[in-house]
Amino acid sequence: MAEENKLREVVVIGSKLKDAVKALGCQSSGDLVEAVSEKVHDMIVDAVERAKQNGRATVRPYDL
């Protein structure tokens, strides 16, 4: 259970995300950082699975 909680910690930098949204002319809601982080977690899980299916322990950019 502790590993799952660790896995789902926020992995994006909120201020950088908000700056990027602002630079594109929009505002960001308070829960945007968590939502983007969840998407990133999903991408990481999929990439790890792909690497393992290919017999690798190293996740590479093309696994995304």
LINPEMO-V380418 format. One line per field, one symbol per residue. phi: phi as a letter, one per 20 degrees, with the letter a starting at -180 (. if undefined). burial: b if it has 9 or more other C-alpha atoms within 8 Angstrom, else e. Layout:
BEGIN
phi: ???
burial: ???
END
This chain:
BEGIN
phi: .ffffffeffddegfffffffffencddffefgfffffffgfffgffffffffemdddedgfff
burial: eeeeeeeeeeeeeeeebbeebbeeeeeeeeeebeebbbebbebbebbbebbbeeeeeebeeebe
END
